Amino acid sequence: MKDLINMKKENPKKNIILSQQFSIEFLNELFKLTDFMKQNETKVSEELRGKIVSLLFYESSTRTRFSFESAVLKLGGNCITTENAAQFSSASKGETLEDSIRMVSTYCDFIILRHNEDNSSKRAVSVASVPVINAGSGKSQHPTQALLDLYTIYEEFGTLENMKFAIVGDLLRGRTCDSLVYLLSKFKGNEFFFVSPDNSKIKESLKNYLVENNLNFSEVDNLDDVLPAVDVCYMTRIQKERFESLVEYEKTKGLFILDKENVELMKDNAIIMHPLPRVDEITLDVDMNKRARYFEQAKNGLYVRMAILKLLNDNV
């Protein structure tokens, strides 16, 4: 608990580690800067001029990695990276994460870390001599994904208060759901419906947080029951790679699917989100539905990450 308290106090303009660390004031500043980046992406090429950003990814990634790389390049910086740090870095020889971070810190101005261990970002910050951005830490958190999710919701509705959210999928092993809920819980009047298989319910730590802060939530077995009520349906995939056994995975896959028929249960102005990649939890015919926002959501990742990098660079 002491470590978590310390991380909550972490300045988001120095390191990006947990969703809990962001204040509403910081979020407002970030959103204004994100708006600016969307409108001026071809005019900001000097912001990271002369800076080197290391993308140290121990897990596979498409959107997070490419959007960060694109953000760096659009801001005039340079990237150093490895295709798979777990296999193609000194980690394959047994080097500790701490030693890798110490060394990489000497070669760059920022580290963007994606790692399979829950506490990896906290460990990295403890030894890094440059700012660290958590690009996904095990089953724990993915704060920049949550920031782009939050921005997408705000852009759509103009508010982040008094809304209803269905959070669907593998909520025990998924990190994007936790990160988003921690952010949304900062705004008054929000209600959460957690829809998941029996072996993939929300983490006890998140449930305890919601209870301790008197936040309105319920765990639901039937997705269709809540679709008519929600403003946002946030779908996630069942994460096969994080299950301890194939048997447990087989119990869960395909249980919650959003298709052309049940989408029509939703309000006209409701939206569908997904951190991607998807497997079978959203059928392809939903892509053309007016409520689908997951591709716009992914594109927003570029602009939010451009804004994050600029804020960090301004405060180095």
N, C-alpha and C positions, 0 to 999 in steps of 0.2 A: 504493500500500500504506500509506503514512503516513496518508493521509486515512481509510482504513478503520480503522487502529489508533485514531486519534483518535475516530472515531465509536463504536467498541466501548467506549471509556471514557466515552461520553456517559451522564450520569445519567438513567435512565428516568423519574425523577420530575420531570425538567425538560423533556425532549423525548423523543418516541417516534419513532425513525428506522429502526433496524435490529433484526432479531431477535437478532443476535449480542450486543446490548448488555444483554440481560436475564440476571440471575443467577437461580439456583434460589430464592434467598431472596426476590427480588422477585416471582417467579412464585407462590410460596406465599402471599405477602402479597396479591397481586392476586386469587388464587382465593378466599381467605377473604372479601375485600371483595366479590367478585362474588356469592358465596353470600348475603352480607348484602343486596345489592341485589335479588336475586331474591326474597328473603323480605320485603323492606321497601320495595318500589318506590314505594309511596304515602306513605311516611313520611320521605322524604329531600328534600323540595321546597325546603329552605333551603340546601342545600349550595353551589349556584352563584348564590344570590340576588345580584342586582346585577352579575353578570358577563355579558359579551358574548363569544360564540364565533363566529368567522368560518369559514364553510365555503367554501373557495376551491377549487372543483372545475373543472379544465380538461378532465376526461374524464367521460363519462356514468357514472351510478351510481344504483342503486336501494337495495339493502340497506345499503351503507356509509353513504351520505348520510342516508337516512331513520333508520337506527338511531342515528347520531350526533345528528341533530336531535332525535329523541325523547329520547335520553339527556340532552341539554342541558335540554330542557323539563321532564322529570321531576325534574331536579335544581334547578329553579327559575331557570335561566338564560335568556338570550335569544340568538337566532341572527341573524346577517346573512349573506346568501348571494347567489349568482348562479346562474341555471339552467345556464349554460355560460360559464365564465370565459374560455375561449379565444375565444369569439365576442362575448360581451356585456360584457367588461371592456376596460380600456385595452390589453390584449394585442393586440386587433384593430387597434390603432393603432401597434403596434410596441414597446410598453413592455416592458422586460426583466422577468423574474421577480423579480430582486433589487429593482427599484424598486417593483414591486407589493407585495412583502412588506414593504418599509420603510413604505409608506403604510398598508397594511391593519393593520400593527402598532399604528399610532396610534389606530385605531378600535375595538380589541377587546382582550380579555384572553388569548385563545388563537386559534391558527390551525390549522385542519385542512385539509391540502393534498393534493389529488389531481392528478397531473400526468403528462403523457406522456413526460417525460424521466427517464432512469434516475437521474440525480444531483440531481434537483430538490429533494428534501428537505434534502440536505446544503447546497445553495446557499441554501435558505430559512433554515436555522438560522444560517448565517454572517452574516446581516444582520438577522434578526428581533429585536425587543426584547421579545417575548412567547413563551411555549412554543409549539412546533410539533409537530403530530402528523402523521406520514406516513400518509395514507389511500390509498396506492398511488402508486408512482413508476415509470412506464414498465414495462420488463420486469424491473426490479430486485427490489423488495420491497413487501410489504403486511403490516407487522408486526401491526397490530391484528386482521387476519383470522387470522393465525397464532395470536394469543393466544386468540381465541374458539375456534379449532379445537382448540388444546391443552386448553382448559378443557372442551370437549365430550368429548374422549377421556378426560380424568381423571374427569369426572363419570360416565362410563359404566363405566370399569374400576377406578377407585380407585387407579390406578397409571399411571406413564408410563415404566416400565422393562420390559426383556425382552419387547418386543413386536415384531410383524412388520407392516410397512406396504407395501401396494402403492400407488405414486404413479403416476397414469395420465393421459396426455393430452399436451398441448403443454408439454413441460418445458423447452424452450429459451426460449420467449417468456413463459411463465407465471410470475408473481411469487409467487403464493400457495404454490406447491410449495416454492420455495427457502426462503421465510420459515418454513414449517412444519418443514422438514427441519433447518434450523439450530437451531430450538428443541428438536426431539426428540433431536437429537444430544447435547444436554446431559445426557441421562439414559442410564444404563448399559444395555447389552445389547440395544439396539434394532437391527433389521435392516430394510433398505429394498430393495424391488424396484421399479425404475424401468421403467415400461412406456410406450413412446412410439413414434411413427413415426420412420423413419430420419432425416428432416430436422428432427426436433424433440427430439433427445436432450438430456439435462441439460447445463447450462452447464459449461464447463471449470472455472470458478472454484469451483462447488459440488463437482464431482468431485475437484478438487485438495484441497479442504477435507476431504472424506471420507477420502481416501487419507492425507493428512498426519496425521489424527487417528485412524487405524487403525479406522475405522468400517466395519461390515459392510454391503455393498451389492452389487447386481448389476443389470445392464441386461438386460431381458427382452423378447422379441418377442411372446410369446403370453400374454394376460391369463389365460386359463383355467388355464394351468399353475401359476399362483401363487395363485389364489383359494382353494384348499383350505387353504393354509398361513397366510394372513394374518389378523390381528385387525382390521385397518382397511383398507378399500379406499377410497382417496381419489381420486375421479374429478374431472377438469377438462375443460373444453371445448377444442376446437381453436380458437384465437383468430384468426379470419379477418382482423380489423382490424390485426393485427400482422405479417402475412405480407408479404414484399416483392413477391410476385407471386401472382396468382390461380391460376396453374399449380401452384405449390408447395402452396398451400392445398388444391387439388383432390386432390392426392396423399395427403392426410392425413385428410380428413374422413370420418367413419364407420368408421374402422379399428378402433376400440376402443369397443364398446358393451356396457353392462351391461343384460341383460334378465332376464325372469322365469326363464328356464332356467338361465343360468350363475350367477345369484345363489345357486341351490340347491347349487352347488359349495362355497359358503362354510360355515365352521363356524357352528353355531347361535348362538353368542354374538358372532360377528363383526359389525361395523357398516359401513355405507356412508356416506361423507361426500362433500360437494361444496360448493365455495365459492359456486356459483351465479353467474350464470345458467347453466342447461344449454341445450343445443341438442338433440342426439340421442344423447348418450353414455350417458344413463340413460333407459330407456323408462318410459312412464307407469305401466305395470303394476307396476313395482318400488316405487312410492310406498307401496303398502299392505303391503309386505313388512316383517316384524318387524325386519329389519336396517337399514332406512332411517332415517337420522338427519339428513339434510341440512336439513329444515325446523326441527327442534329446534336444530340447529347455527346457523342463521340467527337464530333468536330469541335464542340466547345472546349474539349480537353486541350486543344492546341492553344487557344487564347487564354484560358485560365493558367496554363503552365507558363506561357509567356509572361503573364502578370506576376506569377510567383517568382520567377527568376529575376525579374526587374526589381521587385521588392527586396529580395535577398541581396542582390547586388548593390542596391542603394544603401544597405545597412551593414555591409561588410566592414 
